Amino acid sequence: MTVQAALGTVSQLWRYPASSLAGERLDAISVSIESIEGDRMFGLVDATDNEIARPDRDVKWHKVPRIRTRLSADRKLEVAVPDGDWLAAPGSESDRAVSDYLGFKASIRPFGQENAPPTYAGPLTAARYRKAPIHLLTTASLARLKALHPEGVPDPRRFRPNVVVDMDPVEGSFPETEWIGRKLAVGDLLLTVSEPCRRCGFTIIAQDGFDNDPGILRNLVRHNAHNLGVYCTVDRPARIEMGAPMRFV
């Protein structure tokens, strides 16, 4: 196995304990063959009809990405609505806070019993799609989007990556979109780039620090076939930390 010169270094690491809610930025993540430890264990549903949150499709969910999430040291979910305290979830108190914030009855539920706390006996829900183990995004692609849409804010939070790699811009290119089928080493983690990440309406929604912006998605549709970043499968699990180099293998 030949390891080449570093393409860049890891500048951000994220996991998303609850799908569609704000992610948790970390200094290190542990990656297994199937997923990141603690990633997408819970979902948010409309408690009246069990519809799972779809911020990309329905305006009633547009405030959801402002709800913060984190996992405690013993892997218990905590959530906080804007200007609110951290609350244990799932639970009646956290559901009440989220419902009051959204303006309708909502509930946080585990994705299957395997993700539920030991004492939890409430309803479950199911993920609406099978997640890829790793979603990787480079600052070079963010710089390309900024060049195409100078008035926009291509904040990584719009795109919900797990790994952001800081690398030099490549003029006229979203570079990782061209890496499909290639193998990457990120620190000790070995990945295969499996497919481009096709973008949806979630990318245009306002969050803390940036406004609603249809131009974000419009430019990705026009210039990169809807895509930004890539999904990767895991060939060799590992723990990776901030500053880890990324190389082609």
LUMDREN-641320 format. One record per residue (C-alpha): x, y, z; residue in one letter. Coordinates in steps of 0.2 Angstrom, whole numbers, padded with zeros to 4 digits, always signed. Example, Ala and Ser with C-alpha at 12.3 -4.5 7.8 and 13.67 -1.06 7.14 Angstrom:
+0062-0022+0039A +0068-0005+0036S 
% end
This chain:
+0000+0000+0000M +0008+0016-0006T +0004+0032+0005V +0005+0048-0005Q +0008+0066+0001A -0005+0074+0012A -0020+0082+0003L -0025+0092+0018G -0029+0090+0037T -0044+0088+0047V -0051+0104+0053S -0068+0100+0059Q -0076+0084+0066L -0095+0082+0069W -0108+0069+0074R -0127+0071+0074Y -0135+0062+0089P -0152+0066+0083A -0156+0067+0064S -0160+0085+0058S -0156+0093+0074L -0139+0103+0076A -0124+0093+0077G -0110+0091+0090E -0093+0097+0086R -0079+0086+0093L -0061+0085+0095D -0061+0067+0090A -0073+0053+0083I -0072+0034+0084S -0077+0026+0067V -0083+0008+0065S -0086-0001+0049I -0105+0004+0050E -0105+0022+0058S -0098+0035+0070I -0100+0031+0088E -0115+0041+0094G -0121+0047+0077D -0139+0048+0072R -0147+0037+0086M -0163+0047+0088F -0176+0056+0077G -0189+0070+0080L -0207+0066+0075V -0223+0075+0075D -0232+0067+0089A -0249+0068+0081T -0245+0057+0066D -0228+0050+0069N -0221+0060+0054E -0202+0061+0055I -0194+0078+0054A -0191+0084+0036R -0183+0102+0036P -0179+0100+0017D -0198+0098+0013R -0209+0106+0025D -0207+0124+0032V -0215+0118+0049K -0198+0109+0052W -0187+0124+0047H -0182+0128+0066K -0176+0111+0070V -0158+0113+0065P -0157+0127+0078R -0160+0114+0092I -0144+0109+0099R -0139+0091+0104T -0125+0083+0113R -0121+0066+0121L -0116+0065+0139S -0101+0054+0145A -0112+0039+0147D -0120+0042+0130R -0136+0049+0135K -0144+0062+0124L -0147+0080+0129E -0155+0094+0119V -0157+0112+0121A -0169+0124+0111V -0163+0142+0108P -0161+0151+0125D -0166+0135+0134G -0157+0124+0146D -0150+0107+0142W -0163+0093+0145L -0162+0074+0145A -0170+0066+0130A -0180+0057+0126P -0192+0063+0140G -0208+0073+0144S -0198+0088+0149E -0188+0089+0133S -0203+0085+0122D -0212+0099+0130R -0198+0111+0127A -0196+0106+0109V -0215+0106+0106S -0217+0124+0113D -0202+0130+0102Y -0209+0122+0086L -0227+0127+0090G -0234+0109+0088F -0233+0093+0098K -0217+0084+0094A -0207+0070+0102S -0189+0064+0101I -0188+0045+0099R -0174+0032+0097P -0171+0024+0081F -0174+0006+0087G -0173-0001+0104Q -0154-0003+0102E -0152+0016+0103N -0164+0018+0118A -0158+0022+0135P -0159+0006+0147P -0174+0013+0156T -0184+0020+0141Y -0200+0011+0137A -0208+0024+0126G -0212+0023+0107P -0198+0021+0094L -0196+0027+0076T -0186+0022+0061A -0173+0032+0051A -0180+0038+0035R -0164+0033+0026Y -0149+0022+0028R -0135+0033+0033K -0117+0032+0025A -0103+0028+0038P -0094+0044+0034I -0099+0061+0025H -0083+0070+0020L -0081+0088+0014L -0066+0099+0009T -0064+0117+0012T -0058+0117-0006A -0076+0113-0012S -0083+0126+0000L -0071+0139-0007A -0077+0134-0025R -0095+0137-0019L -0091+0154-0012K -0082+0159-0028A -0098+0154-0038L -0110+0163-0025H -0099+0177-0017P -0114+0184-0007E -0118+0167+0001G -0112+0159+0017V -0106+0141+0013P -0105+0136+0032D -0101+0118+0034P -0117+0116+0045R -0128+0118+0030R -0121+0102+0024F -0119+0091+0040R -0102+0083+0036P -0094+0071+0049N -0076+0076+0043V -0071+0093+0036V -0053+0093+0028V -0044+0109+0026D -0036+0109+0009M -0030+0121-0004D -0043+0127-0017P -0043+0119-0034V -0048+0132-0047E -0064+0127-0056G -0067+0111-0046S -0076+0103-0032F -0062+0091-0030P -0069+0077-0019E -0083+0074-0031T -0070+0068-0043E -0063+0055-0031W -0077+0042-0032I -0069+0024-0031G -0053+0031-0023R -0046+0026-0006K -0041+0039+0007L -0032+0038+0023A -0037+0050+0036V -0025+0048+0050G -0027+0029+0054D -0044+0028+0046L -0045+0020+0029L -0060+0025+0018L -0066+0021+0000T -0075+0036-0008V -0092+0028-0013S -0103+0042-0020E -0106+0060-0021P -0117+0068-0008C -0133+0074-0017R -0140+0090-0009R -0157+0094-0004C -0167+0109+0002G -0159+0108+0020F -0144+0117+0013T -0154+0133+0010I -0162+0134+0028I -0156+0148+0040A -0147+0143+0056Q -0137+0153+0069D -0125+0165+0059G -0133+0163+0042F -0149+0167+0033D -0160+0157+0022N -0152+0156+0005D -0159+0147-0011P -0143+0152-0020G -0133+0139-0011I -0143+0125-0019L -0146+0133-0035R -0127+0135-0038N -0124+0117-0033L -0137+0111-0045V -0130+0122-0059R -0112+0118-0057H -0110+0101-0048N -0125+0091-0053A -0133+0094-0035H -0118+0088-0026N -0106+0094-0013L -0095+0082-0003G -0094+0063-0003V -0100+0048+0006Y -0087+0035+0011C -0087+0017+0017T -0075+0011+0030V -0061-0001+0026D -0051+0001+0042R -0060+0008+0058P -0050+0020+0068A -0052+0035+0080R -0047+0051+0072I -0043+0068+0079E -0042+0086+0074M -0026+0089+0063G -0025+0071+0056A -0018+0071+0038P -0028+0065+0023M -0020+0056+0009R -0024+0046-0006F -0019+0028-0004V 
% end
